[in-house]
Amino acid sequence: MIDMMLYFNIFAAIIVLYYAIRGKGQIYDVDYPEEAKKEYCRMIRIFCWCVGIFLLVISIIELWLFNNGGAPLAMTLSWFDIIATLAAVVIFVIVTKRKFGKYQK
């Protein structure tokens, strides 16, 4: 079961990196003034790069460990992966709320 979650993490990381590379999509569509929209798009692109690379690397390491007898370490990394990714999302939401809150509906 854990290997399915790791494959899902790898798939999610690839999607996030796709949005980081492309620079277009729903996550970039906001109703902000042009100057604020440019800053928001820059921030979300940096966020996608950081989270995507982190998630991809950690998930591949976890999958390798899990398949090569390091299941306890893989489980520990899995918890670290989940906590770090959620913390990054929460921090990003707080920062964007503070910076762009006046433009949000």
C-alpha positions in Angstrom: 0.0 0.0 0.0 2.8 2.4 0.8 4.3 2.0 -2.6 1.0 3.2 -4.2 1.2 6.3 -2.1 4.8 6.8 -3.2 3.8 6.5 -6.9 1.0 9.0 -6.2 3.6 11.4 -4.7 5.8 11.0 -7.7 2.8 11.7 -10.0 1.8 14.7 -8.0 5.4 16.0 -8.1 5.5 15.7 -11.9 2.2 17.6 -12.2 3.5 20.4 -9.9 6.8 20.6 -11.9 4.7 20.7 -15.1 3.0 23.8 -13.9 6.3 25.3 -12.8 7.8 24.7 -16.2 4.8 25.8 -18.2 4.0 28.9 -16.2 0.4 28.7 -17.2 -2.8 27.0 -16.0 -5.6 27.5 -13.5 -3.2 28.1 -10.5 -2.0 31.2 -12.3 -5.4 32.6 -13.1 -6.2 35.3 -10.5 -8.2 38.5 -10.7 -5.4 40.8 -9.4 -4.2 44.0 -10.9 -1.4 43.4 -13.5 1.5 44.3 -11.2 0.2 42.1 -8.4 -0.6 39.3 -10.8 3.0 39.2 -12.0 4.3 39.0 -8.5 1.8 36.3 -7.6 2.7 34.3 -10.7 6.4 34.6 -9.9 5.8 33.4 -6.3 3.6 30.5 -7.2 6.1 29.4 -9.9 9.0 29.4 -7.4 6.7 27.5 -4.9 5.9 24.9 -7.6 9.6 24.5 -8.4 10.6 24.0 -4.8 7.8 21.7 -3.8 7.9 19.7 -7.0 11.6 19.0 -6.8 11.5 18.3 -3.1 8.5 15.9 -3.4 10.0 14.1 -6.4 13.5 13.6 -4.9 12.2 12.5 -1.5 9.5 10.2 -3.0 12.1 8.5 -5.3 14.4 8.0 -2.3 11.5 6.6 -0.2 10.5 4.2 -3.0 14.1 3.0 -3.4 14.5 2.5 0.4 11.2 0.7 0.6 12.0 -1.7 -2.2 15.6 -2.4 -0.9 14.9 -3.4 2.7 14.8 0.1 4.3 11.1 0.2 5.1 11.5 1.8 8.6 13.6 4.6 7.2 11.2 5.0 4.3 8.3 5.4 6.7 10.2 8.0 8.7 11.0 9.9 5.5 7.4 9.6 4.5 6.3 11.4 7.6 8.9 14.0 7.1 7.8 14.4 3.5 4.1 14.9 4.5 4.9 17.4 7.3 7.3 19.4 5.2 5.0 19.6 2.2 2.0 20.6 4.3 4.1 23.2 6.1 5.2 24.6 2.8 1.6 24.9 1.6 0.5 26.5 4.8 3.4 29.0 4.7 2.6 29.8 1.1 -1.1 30.4 1.9 -0.2 32.7 4.8 2.3 34.7 2.8 -0.1 35.1 -0.2 -2.9 36.1 2.2 -0.8 38.8 3.8 0.6 40.0 0.5 -2.4 39.8 -1.8 -5.3 39.7 0.7 -6.6 43.0 -0.4 -7.1 41.7 -3.9 -8.8 38.4 -2.9 -12.6 38.2 -2.7 
